[in-house]
Amino acid sequence: IPDVEAAGKGKAIANRVSMEPNEKIAALLTVREWEEGRFVVMGTRKGVIKKTELAAFSNPRAGGIIAMGVEDDDSVIAVTTSDGSGQILIASRNGVAIRFDETDVRPMGRTAYGVRGLTLRDDDEVVAMEVLRPGTAVLTLTENGFGKRTAIDDYRVTARGGVGIINIQT
């Protein structure tokens, strides 16, 4: 992506990346080096999570490459990089969250669909996913303006695929 002055208009990302009419950009990642042992972690609205080696994305084509298989009624909501040894927090719209070790998610190929990260109840959906750094806190905000900050150690580590714990009363 070319540099533009601060007052410059820029160009639509659709002019840079070939996308299908129903596709939307979920995340952009800056990669300076294609290091071994680095992973791309993706999460969907229906609670599916996937981890793929960063090197699998090192040779993109003009038309793009498939990063993750996604069901028709699902969509990717978060993408981040990791070293493969951290912990992951997934939070849902109804105030539930789950924290689990990233090693619970095995590395998969680009076209794989992923595995269950959070089992959702009824009309719930995932709104955020993050790879946690030790000693940090989680800031939880609701759509009505309520919020709280919680140390990550207050979220117990569980197995991937559980129903999670109450993160915030909604």
Backbone as CSV, one residue per row, in Angstrom:
resi,resn,N_x,N_y,N_z,CA_x,CA_y,CA_z,C_x,C_y,C_z
1,ILE,0.859,-1.171,0.000,0.000,0.000,0.000,0.903,1.229,0.000
2,PRO,0.744,2.091,-0.966,1.634,3.254,-1.063,1.369,4.279,0.037
3,ASP,2.425,5.028,0.406,2.301,6.107,1.377,1.575,7.281,0.735
4,VAL,0.754,7.967,1.528,0.023,9.145,1.072,0.201,10.215,2.139
5,GLU,0.210,11.472,1.742,0.337,12.560,2.701,-0.823,12.537,3.689
6,ALA,-0.651,13.206,4.819,-1.657,13.209,5.875,-3.006,13.730,5.381
7,ALA,-2.989,14.714,4.493,-4.230,15.287,3.980,-4.713,14.556,2.727
8,GLY,-3.988,13.519,2.295,-4.355,12.783,1.092,-5.622,11.972,1.271
9,LYS,-6.286,11.676,0.159,-7.547,10.954,0.197,-7.346,9.442,0.265
10,GLY,-6.306,8.922,-0.369,-6.107,7.482,-0.396,-7.021,6.825,-1.408
11,LYS,-7.032,5.482,-1.420,-7.881,4.732,-2.345,-8.608,3.644,-1.586
12,ALA,-9.734,3.247,-2.093,-10.503,2.172,-1.479,-9.693,0.880,-1.521
13,ILE,-9.740,0.101,-0.437,-8.995,-1.150,-0.378,-9.485,-2.122,-1.451
14,ALA,-10.731,-1.993,-1.883,-11.277,-2.854,-2.933,-10.519,-2.681,-4.247
15,ASN,-9.853,-1.537,-4.436,-9.038,-1.317,-5.631,-7.696,-2.028,-5.534
16,ARG,-7.285,-2.429,-4.349,-6.010,-3.098,-4.123,-6.144,-4.611,-4.005
17,VAL,-7.297,-5.054,-3.506,-7.508,-6.466,-3.236,-8.714,-6.940,-4.029
18,SER,-8.571,-8.051,-4.722,-9.678,-8.617,-5.484,-10.624,-9.336,-4.531
19,MET,-11.895,-8.873,-4.463,-12.862,-9.469,-3.546,-14.145,-9.809,-4.289
20,GLU,-14.820,-10.848,-3.823,-16.134,-11.217,-4.338,-17.155,-10.189,-3.845
21,PRO,-18.310,-10.078,-4.492,-19.304,-9.070,-4.070,-19.779,-9.220,-2.618
22,ASN,-19.847,-10.443,-2.100,-20.346,-10.637,-0.737,-19.242,-10.659,0.310
23,GLU,-18.006,-10.419,-0.072,-16.888,-10.448,0.871,-16.648,-9.071,1.480
24,LYS,-16.225,-9.086,2.766,-15.870,-7.859,3.467,-14.531,-8.092,4.156
25,ILE,-13.801,-7.022,4.422,-12.526,-7.123,5.122,-12.798,-7.222,6.614
26,ALA,-12.261,-8.274,7.242,-12.450,-8.482,8.683,-11.287,-7.897,9.466
27,ALA,-10.076,-7.970,8.924,-8.898,-7.472,9.642,-7.748,-7.283,8.668
28,LEU,-6.836,-6.405,9.036,-5.590,-6.204,8.299,-4.444,-6.456,9.263
29,LEU,-3.464,-7.228,8.843,-2.296,-7.508,9.674,-1.051,-7.003,8.969
30,THR,-0.174,-6.374,9.720,1.110,-5.932,9.196,2.135,-7.013,9.489
31,VAL,2.783,-7.496,8.438,3.795,-8.535,8.593,5.085,-8.027,7.969
32,ARG,6.104,-7.900,8.786,7.396,-7.433,8.292,8.318,-8.595,7.928
33,GLU,8.221,-9.682,8.674,9.045,-10.864,8.400,8.191,-12.112,8.519
34,TRP,8.428,-13.091,7.669,7.689,-14.352,7.677,8.424,-15.339,8.571
35,GLU,8.355,-15.096,9.878,9.094,-15.902,10.851,8.484,-17.290,11.012
36,GLU,9.354,-18.276,11.225,8.897,-19.611,11.591,8.387,-19.556,13.022
37,GLY,7.385,-20.348,13.335,6.859,-20.375,14.692,5.856,-19.282,15.000
38,ARG,5.485,-18.477,14.011,4.442,-17.458,14.172,3.161,-17.979,13.535
39,PHE,2.021,-17.582,14.087,0.742,-18.082,13.614,-0.242,-16.946,13.391
40,VAL,-1.206,-17.184,12.516,-2.347,-16.302,12.334,-3.519,-17.003,13.015
41,VAL,-4.174,-16.309,13.956,-5.308,-16.861,14.690,-6.556,-16.114,14.240
42,MET,-7.587,-16.883,13.817,-8.826,-16.306,13.302,-10.009,-16.798,14.123
43,GLY,-10.983,-15.937,14.341,-12.189,-16.306,15.072,-13.425,-15.857,14.319
44,THR,-14.512,-16.645,14.449,-15.749,-16.314,13.744,-16.861,-15.956,14.719
45,ARG,-17.914,-15.409,14.176,-19.087,-14.987,14.933,-19.783,-16.152,15.632
46,LYS,-19.672,-17.354,15.096,-20.319,-18.541,15.664,-19.421,-19.295,16.638
47,GLY,-18.254,-18.744,17.016,-17.403,-19.348,18.026,-16.347,-20.296,17.516
48,VAL,-16.113,-20.328,16.214,-15.081,-21.188,15.631,-13.751,-20.449,15.653
49,ILE,-12.675,-21.172,15.947,-11.339,-20.580,15.985,-10.402,-21.430,15.149
50,LYS,-9.428,-20.774,14.535,-8.476,-21.474,13.686,-7.104,-20.848,13.837
51,LYS,-6.072,-21.705,13.807,-4.675,-21.251,13.896,-3.923,-21.833,12.707
52,THR,-3.278,-20.968,11.935,-2.521,-21.376,10.752,-1.144,-20.738,10.804
53,GLU,-0.139,-21.475,10.355,1.215,-20.912,10.333,1.263,-19.689,9.431
54,LEU,1.959,-18.655,9.874,2.079,-17.406,9.132,2.698,-17.647,7.751
55,ALA,3.643,-18.569,7.655,4.321,-18.854,6.389,3.361,-19.337,5.307
56,ALA,2.201,-19.854,5.684,1.218,-20.326,4.702,0.637,-19.181,3.880
57,PHE,0.822,-17.948,4.333,0.296,-16.777,3.636,1.383,-15.978,2.917
58,SER,2.585,-16.523,2.820,3.721,-15.765,2.288,3.719,-15.610,0.771
59,ASN,2.910,-16.380,0.051,2.871,-16.278,-1.415,1.456,-16.013,-1.911
60,PRO,0.924,-14.809,-1.677,-0.452,-14.525,-2.111,-0.539,-14.374,-3.631
61,ARG,-1.716,-14.662,-4.169,-1.981,-14.470,-5.588,-2.774,-13.176,-5.769
62,ALA,-2.837,-12.702,-7.007,-3.562,-11.457,-7.284,-5.028,-11.572,-6.896
63,GLY,-5.615,-12.739,-7.070,-7.008,-12.947,-6.723,-7.203,-13.289,-5.264
64,GLY,-6.127,-13.309,-4.490,-6.198,-13.642,-3.077,-6.054,-15.137,-2.850
65,ILE,-5.979,-15.543,-1.599,-5.915,-16.950,-1.222,-6.906,-17.191,-0.094
66,ILE,-7.423,-18.396,-0.022,-8.377,-18.727,1.032,-7.627,-18.833,2.351
67,ALA,-8.103,-18.111,3.353,-7.468,-18.141,4.669,-8.204,-19.064,5.614
68,MET,-9.527,-19.207,5.421,-10.336,-20.012,6.338,-11.657,-20.355,5.666
69,GLY,-12.065,-21.595,5.790,-13.393,-21.974,5.338,-14.412,-21.488,6.357
70,VAL,-15.495,-20.867,5.895,-16.509,-20.302,6.792,-17.883,-20.739,6.285
71,GLU,-18.747,-21.177,7.206,-20.116,-21.557,6.860,-20.867,-20.336,6.316
72,ASP,-21.950,-20.585,5.579,-22.717,-19.494,4.964,-23.315,-18.526,5.985
73,ASP,-23.727,-19.031,7.155,-24.360,-18.164,8.160,-23.370,-17.639,9.191
74,ASP,-22.086,-17.702,8.884,-21.033,-17.284,9.808,-20.140,-16.262,9.120
75,SER,-19.295,-15.564,9.890,-18.341,-14.616,9.314,-17.154,-14.451,10.257
76,VAL,-16.014,-14.114,9.699,-14.806,-13.873,10.487,-14.938,-12.514,11.151
77,ILE,-14.626,-12.460,12.465,-14.747,-11.180,13.177,-13.412,-10.680,13.718
78,ALA,-12.437,-11.590,13.870,-11.153,-11.161,14.436,-10.026,-12.005,13.867
79,VAL,-8.902,-11.349,13.615,-7.696,-12.011,13.140,-6.509,-11.343,13.820
80,THR,-5.594,-12.148,14.328,-4.406,-11.603,14.978,-3.247,-12.586,14.804
81,THR,-2.060,-12.153,15.156,-0.899,-13.049,15.091,-0.489,-13.453,16.500
82,SER,0.227,-14.575,16.588,0.697,-15.046,17.885,1.932,-15.906,17.707
83,ASP,2.544,-16.263,18.847,3.709,-17.148,18.811,3.323,-18.598,19.076
84,GLY,2.044,-18.862,19.267,1.554,-20.220,19.443,1.545,-20.730,20.864
85,SER,2.032,-19.938,21.817,2.122,-20.429,23.191,1.323,-19.587,24.188
86,GLY,0.554,-18.638,23.701,-0.182,-17.744,24.586,-1.530,-18.305,25.003
87,GLN,-2.397,-17.409,25.404,-3.761,-17.771,25.762,-4.715,-16.908,24.951
88,ILE,-5.915,-17.437,24.732,-6.908,-16.764,23.908,-8.138,-16.466,24.752
89,LEU,-8.700,-15.276,24.568,-9.945,-14.895,25.211,-10.964,-14.625,24.112
90,ILE,-12.126,-15.268,24.230,-13.224,-15.039,23.296,-14.406,-14.516,24.115
91,ALA,-15.020,-13.422,23.656,-16.140,-12.809,24.375,-17.372,-12.761,23.482
92,SER,-18.549,-12.932,24.095,-19.791,-12.965,23.325,-20.672,-11.748,23.637
93,ARG,-21.668,-11.546,22.795,-22.594,-10.422,22.919,-23.393,-10.470,24.215
94,ASN,-23.714,-11.668,24.704,-24.510,-11.801,25.925,-23.667,-11.800,27.199
95,GLY,-22.421,-11.371,27.122,-21.603,-11.182,28.314,-20.860,-12.405,28.808
96,VAL,-20.646,-13.396,27.958,-19.915,-14.603,28.330,-18.521,-14.532,27.728
97,ALA,-17.524,-15.078,28.427,-16.160,-15.124,27.909,-15.519,-16.455,28.273
98,ILE,-14.551,-16.869,27.463,-13.788,-18.081,27.730,-12.315,-17.781,27.503
99,ARG,-11.485,-18.323,28.375,-10.029,-18.173,28.275,-9.430,-19.567,28.230
100,PHE,-8.606,-19.836,27.228,-7.982,-21.144,27.106,-6.599,-21.006,26.490
101,ASP,-5.782,-22.052,26.673,-4.428,-22.063,26.125,-4.476,-22.206,24.618
102,GLU,-3.639,-21.451,23.943,-3.571,-21.511,22.488,-3.101,-22.880,22.003
103,THR,-2.376,-23.597,22.828,-1.917,-24.933,22.440,-3.074,-25.908,22.292
104,ASP,-4.286,-25.576,22.802,-5.472,-26.406,22.610,-5.955,-26.394,21.167
105,VAL,-5.496,-25.427,20.381,-5.883,-25.314,18.974,-4.685,-25.736,18.131
106,ARG,-4.819,-26.857,17.438,-3.704,-27.334,16.625,-3.593,-26.486,15.352
107,PRO,-2.393,-26.352,14.796,-2.239,-25.619,13.530,-2.943,-26.367,12.395
108,MET,-3.611,-25.620,11.521,-4.359,-26.201,10.408,-3.945,-25.550,9.102
109,GLY,-4.297,-26.201,8.004,-4.058,-25.649,6.677,-4.969,-24.475,6.398
110,ARG,-4.692,-23.774,5.300,-5.445,-22.550,4.997,-6.926,-22.794,4.749
111,THR,-7.291,-23.886,4.108,-8.690,-24.090,3.727,-9.529,-24.760,4.811
112,ALA,-8.944,-25.136,5.934,-9.679,-25.793,7.015,-10.704,-24.841,7.623
113,TYR,-11.718,-25.409,8.260,-12.782,-24.615,8.866,-12.480,-24.196,10.298
114,GLY,-11.627,-24.883,11.005,-11.318,-24.533,12.381,-12.030,-25.439,13.359
115,VAL,-11.934,-25.105,14.642,-12.516,-25.902,15.718,-13.338,-24.999,16.631
116,ARG,-14.167,-25.607,17.458,-15.024,-24.857,18.370,-14.167,-24.179,19.443
117,GLY,-14.276,-22.876,19.564,-13.571,-22.136,20.598,-14.475,-21.846,21.777
118,LEU,-15.729,-21.486,21.481,-16.725,-21.156,22.494,-18.060,-21.734,22.045
119,THR,-18.702,-22.495,22.923,-20.035,-23.011,22.641,-21.041,-21.942,23.037
120,LEU,-21.796,-21.491,22.060,-22.737,-20.385,22.273,-24.122,-20.894,22.641
121,ARG,-24.836,-20.113,23.412,-26.210,-20.443,23.800,-27.180,-19.599,22.978
122,ASP,-28.307,-20.170,22.621,-29.431,-19.507,21.964,-29.019,-18.508,20.893
123,ASP,-29.350,-17.234,21.088,-29.127,-16.203,20.077,-27.808,-15.462,20.252
124,ASP,-26.876,-16.018,20.988,-25.609,-15.350,21.276,-24.671,-15.422,20.076
125,GLU,-23.706,-14.517,20.032,-22.667,-14.532,19.000,-21.395,-13.916,19.550
126,VAL,-20.271,-14.305,18.973,-18.967,-13.800,19.400,-18.794,-12.372,18.895
127,VAL,-18.288,-11.493,19.762,-18.043,-10.101,19.370,-16.566,-9.733,19.418
128,ALA,-15.739,-10.543,20.114,-14.319,-10.218,20.204,-13.496,-11.460,20.495
129,MET,-12.275,-11.460,19.993,-11.300,-12.507,20.263,-9.934,-11.845,20.342
130,GLU,-9.143,-12.244,21.312,-7.824,-11.638,21.474,-6.835,-12.657,22.016
131,VAL,-5.586,-12.580,21.549,-4.496,-13.349,22.135,-3.976,-12.521,23.296
132,LEU,-3.965,-13.099,24.484,-3.633,-12.362,25.707,-2.129,-12.280,25.945
133,ARG,-1.710,-11.170,26.509,-0.332,-11.000,26.967,-0.336,-11.080,28.484
134,PRO,0.628,-11.749,29.083,0.643,-11.886,30.552,0.694,-10.528,31.249
135,GLY,-0.026,-10.437,32.374,0.010,-9.228,33.190,-0.860,-8.092,32.698
136,THR,-1.707,-8.325,31.711,-2.547,-7.251,31.196,-3.967,-7.375,31.741
137,ALA,-4.813,-6.467,31.332,-6.209,-6.461,31.758,-7.107,-6.470,30.528
138,VAL,-8.356,-6.845,30.744,-9.352,-6.861,29.680,-10.340,-5.735,29.949
139,LEU,-10.573,-4.894,28.960,-11.564,-3.837,29.061,-12.814,-4.314,28.335
140,THR,-13.913,-4.474,29.064,-15.169,-4.943,28.498,-16.143,-3.779,28.447
141,LEU,-16.711,-3.521,27.267,-17.669,-2.437,27.072,-18.950,-3.003,26.492
142,THR,-20.096,-2.451,26.906,-21.375,-2.883,26.356,-21.880,-1.840,25.373
143,GLU,-22.865,-2.238,24.561,-23.393,-1.286,23.593,-24.203,-0.168,24.247
144,ASN,-24.567,-0.320,25.523,-25.273,0.736,26.255,-24.326,1.639,27.041
145,GLY,-23.013,1.463,26.882,-22.052,2.368,27.495,-21.480,1.938,28.826
146,PHE,-21.848,0.763,29.332,-21.263,0.279,30.573,-19.932,-0.385,30.257
147,GLY,-19.014,-0.358,31.240,-17.723,-0.981,31.014,-17.064,-1.384,32.305
148,LYS,-16.084,-2.254,32.193,-15.288,-2.652,33.356,-13.936,-3.142,32.885
149,ARG,-12.951,-3.022,33.767,-11.600,-3.504,33.488,-11.323,-4.640,34.463
150,THR,-10.846,-5.773,33.930,-10.615,-6.960,34.734,-9.236,-7.529,34.414
151,ALA,-8.486,-7.881,35.449,-7.191,-8.544,35.229,-7.433,-9.891,34.559
152,ILE,-6.571,-10.268,33.638,-6.799,-11.527,32.922,-6.738,-12.728,33.860
153,ASP,-6.049,-12.603,34.976,-5.975,-13.717,35.920,-7.318,-13.997,36.592
154,ASP,-8.280,-13.055,36.530,-9.605,-13.277,37.096,-10.466,-14.188,36.213
155,TYR,-10.029,-14.426,34.970,-10.713,-15.357,34.088,-10.004,-16.705,34.207
156,ARG,-10.694,-17.718,34.737,-10.045,-19.008,34.905,-9.772,-19.641,33.537
157,VAL,-8.677,-20.372,33.450,-8.314,-21.064,32.217,-9.131,-22.352,32.144
158,THR,-9.848,-22.538,31.033,-10.660,-23.728,30.836,-10.258,-24.401,29.538
159,ALA,-10.931,-25.479,29.216,-10.679,-26.163,27.950,-11.394,-25.425,26.824
160,ARG,-10.829,-25.486,25.654,-11.433,-24.888,24.468,-12.779,-25.566,24.200
161,GLY,-13.768,-24.807,23.762,-15.057,-25.359,23.391,-16.106,-25.316,24.478
162,GLY,-15.775,-24.822,25.662,-16.743,-24.737,26.756,-17.727,-23.603,26.559
163,VAL,-18.661,-23.476,27.531,-19.665,-22.406,27.457,-19.170,-21.105,28.064
164,GLY,-18.015,-21.111,28.721,-17.423,-19.908,29.271,-17.982,-19.512,30.626
165,ILE,-17.580,-18.327,31.076,-18.018,-17.775,32.356,-18.632,-16.402,32.113
166,ILE,-19.336,-15.889,33.118,-19.941,-14.549,32.975,-18.838,-13.500,32.974
167,ASN,-18.792,-12.726,31.923,-17.808,-11.664,31.766,-18.378,-10.352,32.292
168,ILE,-19.617,-10.052,31.903,-20.290,-8.838,32.341,-21.794,-9.088,32.294
169,GLN,-22.529,-8.537,33.252,-23.992,-8.657,33.253,-24.547,-7.721,32.193
170,THR,-25.293,-8.275,31.257,-25.855,-7.440,30.180,-27.339,-7.246,30.372
